[in-house]
């Protein structure tokens, strides 16, 4: 009987651990947000995190957006040509890129680049007592390390995604005009006609949420890392994996919220 | 002694899981006295110091500083008490993303609203006090040797002229000569500032150089307290075995749990 119940007990334990961690992350996030609005404000640290998020992630996000737009154009052409609906390709590209691909792929790229670096940096600070040292120097580590990063992530990713929206559409336009023989003017006209301001608003809103999640996961796992180099490695992996999963989960939730009829 | 001690600890307990690390610590550290706490690895020395610093919250007991129980103070008042403390960590714990001068002046910039130029100038002066050239301030911690990192850590600890100084294994990882140099600097800084100090160490030579008084922690309790000069001839079995490094005696090393 005991053996039969073992999987149930294991599932229950796993569920309780997951629930505990969700609560712990929620409290950590709430504390981080509260420190954003209370002085002292570490403007230099915010600027440094913002530059790390926005400027240094620009190349990888730009490349991802361009190639994604190009692939969408090619794939949709291959499919739509069978039904003689190739004129809808510009519409498909702009909707796919702006509503989904740009925010999700930019979020995933930034999670891999900045979220991992954040977890590694804070994790190293934790295991080498640098976070404790902050406390002894009259500096609240949540305010000094976490709040500027949360704010930077939330504000920087929308900017990156706006750039990715433009470059993704350009990628589709490039393939459409150079390879598939579309008229440049008509392609762009279709794109602008089909694009709604709500699409851009949702794209930016998703990016803000994803940027916050990337920063939150990087900070949470780094800040709470234990056990030397192995612990820092695990924190880095956990930061990227959890941020990626949360980005996809929240993408569904936000899409349901904004677009479900 | 009738005078109120600078630090008075009573009944301090802390448990992690089923392991009771601190089991009712009672300890008095008189003002302007240097107290050395010795004890084996895992005996709770670091946890004791982290409790006093407010990094770890104890389960029970009191920590009075100047007669006020800091555990019962409001966060802002706790912050003010912490502002009177300087700490030298075992591995230096220097902020590796900041240059040395900014490490040294970190507390000044955080607490005293000095300008960056003033903080930089002050950092140069403090670096000189611990035997380093002001130009070292432009380097990053990763570019320094272990001994230099300890000196920078000490400079950071004393920068705000704290009333209390804590040292966690200040000579660990240093050669004997550098260890003696660091001990000399610590003594000079503590006496110069008139600070109350607590140092935790395994190094008996260092303990006698730094300490006025000493206490031994064993199984979460203070088992002996006396003059640091009597560490090697305390007459306490536990202290004698530990200070002389004898394998045989009442202290049994826990090889496995």
Boltz contact constraints between the chains, C-beta under 6 A:
constraints:
  - contact:
      token1: [A, 128]
      token2: [B, 91]
      max_distance: 6.0
  - contact:
      token1: [A, 129]
      token2: [B, 89]
      max_distance: 6.0
  - contact:
      token1: [A, 129]
      token2: [B, 93]
      max_distance: 6.0
  - contact:
      token1: [A, 130]
      token2: [B, 93]
      max_distance: 6.0
  - contact:
      token1: [A, 130]
      token2: [B, 95]
      max_distance: 6.0
  - contact:
      token1: [A, 132]
      token2: [B, 55]
      max_distance: 6.0
  - contact:
      token1: [A, 133]
      token2: [B, 93]
      max_distance: 6.0
  - contact:
      token1: [A, 135]
      token2: [B, 55]
      max_distance: 6.0
  - contact:
      token1: [A, 136]
      token2: [B, 53]
      max_distance: 6.0
  - contact:
      token1: [A, 136]
      token2: [B, 87]
      max_distance: 6.0
  - contact:
      token1: [A, 137]
      token2: [B, 106]
      max_distance: 6.0
  - contact:
      token1: [A, 137]
      token2: [B, 107]
      max_distance: 6.0
  - contact:
      token1: [A, 137]
      token2: [B, 110]
      max_distance: 6.0
  - contact:
      token1: [A, 138]
      token2: [B, 82]
      max_distance: 6.0
  - contact:
      token1: [A, 138]
      token2: [B, 83]
      max_distance: 6.0
  - contact:
      token1: [A, 138]
      token2: [B, 110]
      max_distance: 6.0
  - contact:
      token1: [A, 138]
      token2: [B, 111]
      max_distance: 6.0
  - contact:
      token1: [A, 139]
      token2: [B, 110]
      max_distance: 6.0
